[in-house]
Amino acid sequence: NADDIQDSTSEILHEHEEEVPRKYVLPPRSNRGVPPKQYSPEKNHQGSQISDS
């Protein structure tokens, strides 16, 4: 019985741990070149227009 419980817990923990990093890696990977361009210091001056809107 104890073995069954440990197996179940180990599987749940493994799935939970893999789901977190995967979600964190997906966003940065997709917007790898998007946020940097929008948050660029050079565009920051023009970015003021976005804040004004």
C-alpha positions as CSV (number, residue, x, y, z in Angstrom):
1,N,0.0,0.0,0.0
2,A,2.8,2.4,0.9
3,D,4.5,1.7,-2.4
4,D,1.3,2.5,-4.3
5,I,0.9,5.9,-2.5
6,Q,4.5,6.8,-3.1
7,D,4.2,6.0,-6.8
8,S,1.1,8.1,-7.2
9,T,2.7,11.1,-5.4
10,S,5.9,10.8,-7.4
11,E,3.9,10.9,-10.6
12,I,1.7,13.8,-9.6
13,L,4.8,15.8,-8.4
14,H,6.6,15.1,-11.7
15,E,3.7,16.2,-13.8
16,H,3.1,19.3,-11.7
17,E,6.8,20.3,-11.9
18,E,6.9,19.8,-15.7
19,E,3.7,21.9,-16.2
20,V,5.1,24.9,-14.5
21,P,8.4,25.3,-16.4
22,R,6.7,24.4,-19.7
23,K,4.3,27.3,-19.2
24,Y,7.1,29.7,-18.3
25,V,9.3,28.6,-21.2
26,L,6.5,28.9,-23.8
27,P,5.7,32.6,-23.4
28,P,9.3,33.9,-23.4
29,R,10.1,31.7,-26.3
30,S,7.2,32.9,-28.4
31,N,7.7,36.6,-27.5
32,R,11.5,36.4,-27.5
33,G,11.9,39.3,-29.9
34,V,8.6,41.1,-29.2
35,P,8.9,42.4,-25.6
36,P,12.6,43.5,-26.0
37,K,11.6,45.7,-29.0
38,Q,8.6,47.2,-27.2
39,Y,10.5,47.8,-23.9
40,S,13.6,49.1,-25.8
41,P,14.9,52.4,-24.3
42,E,15.0,53.9,-27.7
43,K,11.3,53.2,-28.3
44,N,10.6,54.4,-24.7
45,H,10.4,58.0,-25.9
46,Q,7.8,57.0,-28.5
47,G,6.3,54.6,-25.9
48,S,5.1,57.8,-24.1
49,Q,2.5,58.1,-26.8
50,I,1.1,54.7,-25.8
51,S,0.9,55.8,-22.2
52,D,-0.8,59.0,-23.1
53,S,-3.5,57.2,-25.1
